[in-house]
Amino acid sequence: MSGRYWGVDLGGTKIEAVITDSEMRALYRRRIYTEASFGYEHITARIVGLLEELSNQSGFPLPRRIGIGTPGRYDKVSGSISNSNTLCLNGRNLKKDIESLLQREVLIGNDANCFVLAESLLGAGRKIMQSGEGRVAFGMIIGTGVGGGIVADGRLLHGAHGIAGEWGHNVLIPDGEQCYCGKKGCVETVISGPALERHYRSLTGCSKSLQEIAGLTGVDAAAEATISRLTGYFAKAVASVLNIVDPHCCFIGGGAGNIGMLYTEDTRRLIEGSLFSSRLMVPFLQPQLGDSAGVFGAALLTVEK
């Protein structure tokens, strides 16, 4: 790696930008609110303004290429974003529009892909991924939505449709809850944070965050049932991915990534129950880069190997 790399993590709540050195250490970094309720043009203006502010602060001119991590999927054929929970992005060509505004090349990656790329090369999976050729990592985000990405031998896998690793929209419960993607019973409708919070509310009539629910296990039967729902369905859903990808390591990001029950031997045994192999050998790792993994992953998109 050489030079400096620029990345932007576009989230529903925040936009974060970073300038790194050749070793991917942050030189300058700044966050602002997305203010998505003001619409698409407002978001693009926020991105451009943030990058120009970072350039002025650092004294570095804008580079010839900038990486941007986004919610949803960017389709290179149609030139538009789809399946984004920031709804105003859907159907828009963010890449072309930012390139036009900045007169710079823009590389776009799904936020889950940026997360797994950063954690694989810079974070929790660094030693494992560097320990041999052909190493594969599977990264999951379980938060407001459920997404994923795959890194093989240091490179993101995109696939023919650009959806490699998107396990969140595999059907987990046939004829289950309606998902925004059009199908019913997707993984996202079962183990995302909002889905689990809805389940707890259906049992108790009370509204609590997923972290609050997890903190009540052992003293609240409904909380116990909700977390058991998470671990049981997580095990079933992730085993299907492991049977196909067979990665050397996995990361769990998002709010659910902090729930300790996902890392216990009991949960590993549940995964083994749906796994083709009789023994689960892959480690499940908590991310090391926190909620800045996405912005470092976006910067990594611009690295020319």
N, C-alpha and C positions, 0 to 999 in steps of 0.2 A: 504494500500500500504506500502511496506517496501523495503529498499535497494535503489539501483540506477538503472536507466533505460536508455538504449541507443537506439537512433533512427536515421535513415537516410532518408532524403527526396531527391529522385532522380528526378530531373526535366530536361527539355530539355536544359536549360541554366545553371542552378546551381545545385550543390550537397551540401546539408546542413546536418551536423551531430550535435547531441546534447547528452550530458550526463545530466540527471536530478537527483534530490534527490527523496526521497520517496513521497514528495508532488508535484512532477512534476515541480519543479522550476529548471531552467537551471543552472547547475554548470559550464559547459564548452560547448561552441558552436562555430562552425566554418563553413564557406562557401568557396567553390572553384567553378571554372567554370567546367561544365560538359565536354566540348570539344567533343561533340557527333560526330562531323565530322570525328574524328579519328577512330571511330568504336567501336564495342562492347567490345573487349578485353581492349581497352584503358579506357573505362568507368569502367569496373570491377576493373581495376588497380587503378583508381582514388578513387573509394569507399574504397578499402582496404587501400590505402595510407592515406586517410583522417582519417579513424578509428584508424590506428596505430599512426598517428600524435596526435590525441586527447588523446589516451592512454598515450603517452609519455609526453604530456603537463600536463595532470591531475595527472599522477602517478597511475591511476587506470588500472588494467589489463582488457583486453577485457572480457566482461561478457559471460556467457554460451549461451545467446540468444540475438539477435539484431533484431529490427524491421526496415523494409525498405518499404517506400512508393514509388510506381512507377506509371508512366503513363501507361494506358492500363490495361488489365485484365490478372491476372495470373491464368491459368487453372491447378488445382491440378491433374486432370486426365492425361492430356498430358504433364504436367510439363513444360509449355512454356507460354510466354507472347504473347498476341495478342491485336490488336486495339490500339497500342501505337503510338502516333505521333512522338516519337523518334524511327524512323523506324528500326534502327539496333537492337533494343531490341526484335522485333517481331520474334517469333519462337525460342527464346533462353530460357534456363532454368536458369534464374538469381538466383533463390533460391539455386539450387544445386551448381552452379558455385561459388557463394560467400561462401557458406558453405564449399566447398572444399578448397578454398583459405584461409579461416580464421580458419577452424576446429571449427566452432561454429554453433549453430542452428540459422537459419534465418527465421523470420516470415514476409511474404510479404503481403502488402495491397495496393489496388488501391489508388492513390493520393486523389481522391474525398472522399473515405471512411475515410482516415486518417484525412482529413480536417473536416468532420462532426463529427468524434469521438472526436477530440480535442475541437471543438467549443461547442459540447454538454456537455462535462464533465469539461472543463476548461475555456471556453470562454463565448460567448454571450448567450448560452442557459443554462448555469449552474444552475441558480436559478429555471428556469422552469422545467428542467429535475429532479431536486432534490425535487420538491414540491409534488411529489406523485409517487406511483408505476405505472408501465406500461406506462410511458411517452415515446413518440415517437418524434424524430426529423428527418427532411428531409433537407439535405444540398446539395446545388447546386454550381457547379463551372461553371461560364460563362466567358470564356476567349478565348484563342486560340482554345479550344474545349469546349464542353458542357458535363459535367458529373454530377454524383450525388451519394449520399449514404444515408443509413437509419440507425439510431441508435434507438433501442428499449430497454427500461429498462437498459440503460448503456452498452448495447452490440451491436456491429455491426451485421446487418443482411446481410448474403451473398446470401442465396437462393440456389436452386438446381443447377443452372448454374453459380453461382458466380457473377450474374449481378444485384442483388437487387439495385434499385435506379438509374439505368442507363437510365435516361429519355432522354438523348441527342440523342439517336438513335431510338426514336419513330418517325414515319413518320408524319410530320406536314403539308407539302404541297405535295399531291400526284403528282408524275411525276415531282417533282421539281428538284433542282440542284443535280447533282451526288455527293454522299458522298463517302469518302474513304472506308467506311465499306461495300460498294456494293449496298446499297439501294439509293433511290432518295428522296429528300425532307425531310431529317432528321432534327430534331430540331437544330442540330449543323450547318447545312448548311444555317439556316435562322437567328439565333440570336447570333451566336458566334461573337467574335470581328472581325475576318477577313471577315466573311459573311456580317456584317453590313458595314464594310469599303468598300467592293466591291459594295454594294448597293449604298452607297454615291457616289462612283467614277462613277458608271453607270449613275447617275443623273447629275453630274457636270463635269466629266472628271478630277477632282482633287483628289489627294490622301491625306487623313488625317487619323490620329489615331482616335479610337473610343472616347477617352477622348476629343480630339479637336472637334470632331463632336458634342458631348454632350454640349460643351461649347458654341457652336454657335446657340443653339436653341433659338428661339425668334428673331434672326436677319438673319437667313439663312433658306430659305424655304426647301432646300434639307436636311439640318441637322434636321429640324423639322420632315420631312417625315421619315427620317432614324430612329430617336428615337421613333416615333410613330409606326414604323414597329417593333421595339424591344418590346415596351410595349404591343402592340396588340397580337403579336405572343407569347410572354412570358406568357401572361395571359391565352391564350388558351392552351398552352402546360402544364403549371404548374397546371391548374385546373384539368386536367386528372389525374395527380399524386395525388392531394388532394382528388379527388373522391375515390381513391383506398386506399391510405395510411392514410389519415385524421390525419396528425401529429399535435402535440401540438405546434411546432414552426418550422420555416424554416430559413435557412441562405443562403445568396447569396455571394459567393466568386468569385474570378477572377476579371478581369478589369471591367466587367459590374456591379459588386457588389457595385461600387462607384458611380453609376449613380443614382441620386436622384429620377428620374422619376419612378423608379421601386417601390418606397416606398410610392407613393402618393395615396390619396383617389381615384383619377381618375383610377389608375391602379388596385386598389382593387375592384373598381366597374366593371372593365373589367373582372377580375377573377370571380367575382360573377355571371357574365353573362354566364359563362360556368360551374359553380359549381352546383352540385346536391342540395346542401343546398342553401337557399335563402340569407344566411348571412355568410360572411367570418369572422371567429373569430380568425384564426391562425395569430400570429404576424410574419412578415418578418423582420429579424434582420440582421444588418451589422456585419460582423465578428469582434471580438476583438483582435484576435491573429495575425492579419496581414498575411504576407506571410510566417510566421513561424508556422502556424497551422499544416501544413503537417508534419513537423519534430516532433512536440509534439505528433501528432496522431500516427506516426510511433513508437515512444517510448511507447505509450500506448498499442500498440499491444502486447508488451512483459509482460504486467502486468497480473499476475495470480490472478484471482478473487477468 
